[in-house]
Amino acid sequence: MSYPAWLALLSAVVALGERLSPARPSQPTLRKSLPWDIVYLVFNGHFLGAGLAVSFAYMLAPVLDGSGVSALLDRSWISGWPLAAQAAAAVIGLDFIQWNVHRLLHAVPALWRFHQVHHSVVDGEMGWIVSFRFHWMEAVIYKTAQYVPLALLGFSGEALMIHAVLGTLVGHLNHANLDWGHGPWRFVLNSPRMHIWHHDFNASPTRNFGIIFSSWDWMFGTAILPDHPPARLGFPGVETLPPDFLRRSLWPLRIGDR
């Protein structure tokens, strides 16, 4: 099954879960920002991903091959592993890379401007669909950091598809209007109870950078999990972001107000 088909299926399943057991029953399903979130879902979930895959295949891969670096590595080492082993290595390794990139998106002011688009989620908007509300440059940064080791080590396409599907599912759940994240699994997997604190308006410092696994945050001291949700979502200055997809795509590129 193709990734867009998986995306549609997972979106429908998590959306149904929100309808059946919402953590915030008063939160409206239909809201003013929903049409733009659908645009983000379609663009970032399909067109952007496909475009980056083609770009990396035809631009970055020849550069790596021509540099001689890839010749120093035996790609058959990982490509010869069973699919389950490749998938496990890809899920764990790529998630750790994403965790570090996510920290940089908050720590580096120039990168934070792009990441602010994702943190524009405010009260009444936190739901599965906002997992795809992010600036296209953020995807470029994440994918570049992931593609280089993948291209050099030779993971199979099937293993990477498993990582993409699992990452999409957990990303949907992290942002979903659900009260999940109880029990001992909270020390291993990310959850909506944990990730909503990453979107805390008053976060100082920001915590809970995990994508699939919460374990990185617990291991490196960046975890927080109170027994109640934050009082407010967003960030100081969130009201200055334009509401529509196009202007938000251009907004971080402004020269002034740095």
N, C-alpha and C positions, 0 to 999 in steps of 0.2 A: 504494500500500500504506500502511496506517495506521501511526502510530508504534508502538503496541503490537505489531503484527505484525513491524515492523523490530526492535524490542527482543527479541522471542522468537527471531528468526532469528539476529541477531548474537550473542546469548547462547549459542545452541546451537553456532555456529561456533567461537567463542573457547573455549568449554568443551571442545570436541573437540580443539582445538589444545593445550590444557593436558594432556589425556589422552595425546596422541600424543608430545609433546615437552616434558615439564615441566622447568622450571629447577631445581626442588627435588623430586626423585622421591619422597623420604620423606614429603613433606607429605600428610596424609590428605585424601581427598576428602570423606568424611563426618566432620563434627566437630560439637561440641556447639552452636556458634553458628550453624550453617548454617540451621536453621529460622527463626531471627530475621532472617538475611540475606535469606531468601526473602520474608519479610514486608516488609522494606525495599524489595526489588526491585519487588514488586507495588504497594506504596503509593506510593513515590517515583517509580517509573517509569511509573505509569498514573494513579492517582487524584489524586495531588498535582499532577502536571503539568496534567491536564485541569481541575482545580479552579482553579488559578492562571490558566490561559488564559481561563476564563470570567470570573473576577474582574476581570482586567485589561480584558477587552473591555467589561464592563458598568459598571465603576467608574472605572478610571484613564483610559480613553480619553475619556469625556465630560468629565472634569476638564481634561485637556489641551486638548480642543477648546474648552471654555468659557473657558479662560484667555487665549485669543487667541494663544498661542505658536505653535500649529500653523499658524495663518493666515499667519505670517511665512515659512513654508517651503513650497516647491513640491514636494509629495509626488510629483507626476508625473515629477519629474526622475529619481528612482531607479526608480520603478515602470515607467518606460519603457525601462529598460535590458534587454538580453537576460538570460535566466535565468542563464546561466553567469557573467556579470558581477555580477549581484545576489548569487548564491551565494558567489562569491569575496569580495566586499566584506563580506557577512554573516559568513562564516567568519573572516576576518582581523580585522575590527572587533570582533565579539563576543568573540573569543578574547582580544583585548587587554583588553577590559573585564573579562572573567573573571579574567585574570591579576592585574589590579589589585585586584579584589574579594578574590581568594584571599590576596593579601598582607595586606589589611586584616583578614581573618578571623584571621590570626596575630598581627597587630600590636595590635589593639584588644582588651583583656581581655574586655569584654562579648561581643564576637563570637567570641572564641576559645572561650568556654564552649560555644557551639553547635557549633563546628567540632571540638571534642574528640570528639564522637560518631563522626565519620569517622576520627579518629586513634586510636580504640579498637582498631583492627586490630593484633593482636599476632602474635608468632611462630606459624607454622603456620596462619595464617588468610588470608594475602595471596593472593587469587585474583580472578578477573574480577568475581565477584558483589559484592565489597565496594565496588565503585565506586558502588553505590547505598546504601551504609550511611552516611547523613548525616541530620542533624536537619532537620525540615520548615522551620524558620525559615531555615536556610541557603539552601534553594531560593527562599524568598521574597526574600531579599536579592539573590541572583544574578539572578533573573528581573526584579525591579524595576529593577535597574541596566541590564539589557538592554532591557527593554520600552520605556522612555521614548524612547531614540533610535530604536528600531524603529518605534514609533507615529508619531513625528514625521517620519521620513524616507520611510515608505511602501514597505518591502520586501514582496515578494510572499510568500504562504504557502508556495509551492513552494521558494523560496530558503531560508526559515527551516526547512523540513523537511529540506533537504539539510544545513544546519548541525546540526540536532538528530541526524540519523542519523550523520553523521561524528563529532560529539562523543561520541555513545554508543559507537561503535566504538573510538575512540582511548581513551576512558575505560576501557572493558573491557580493552583491551590494556595500558594503563598499570598496571593492578592485577593482571594475569594472572600465573599461575605459568609465565612464559615468559622465556627469555633473549634478548630482542630489544633492539636499540638500538645495533648496531655500525655502523661505516662513517660516511661523511660526512653521512648523513641525521640523525645524532644532533644536529647543529647546527640542524636545522630542526624535526623532529617529536619529540614526547615519546615515551617508551618505558618498558617495565617496568624496564629496567636503570637508568634515570634516576629514575623516579618512586618507586621503592622507597626511595631516599635521602631523599625528602621525608618518609617515615614513620619515619625514623631516630629511635630513642628518645633518643639523645644529641645530637640536632641543636641546635647553638647557633653561629650563628643558623640558622634553618630556611632551606632552599634549594629550588630546583626547583619553582616555583609554577605552571609551565606546565600548561595543560589539553590543547589540541591541539598547539600549537607550543612547542618548547623554545627557539626563537630569542629570545623575550623574555628568558629567563633569561640566555642567553649575551650578549645586547646590554646588559643592565643589571647584570651582575655578580652574579647570584644563582644561577648554575649550578654544579653539582658532579657529577662522574661518575667515581668511583674504579673500578678494575677488579675490585672485589669487593663483595659485598652488605654492608649494615650488620650489626653484631653482634647488634642487638636492635631490634625494632619496638615502636611505642607512644609513650608520653610519661610523664614522672614523675607518678604519681598515677592512672594508667590503671586500676589495680585498684579504685578507688573508684566507678567507673561501674557502675550496675546492669546486669544482663545482658539484660534484656528490652526490647522495643520501646517499650511504654507508659511505663515508668519512665525510660527514656533520653530520651523525648520531653519529659517533665516535669522531668528533672534539672537542665538549665541554667537553669530558671526559679526555682530556689531563691534566697531572699533572703540566707540566711546563707552563710558561707564564700566571700565575694567577694574 
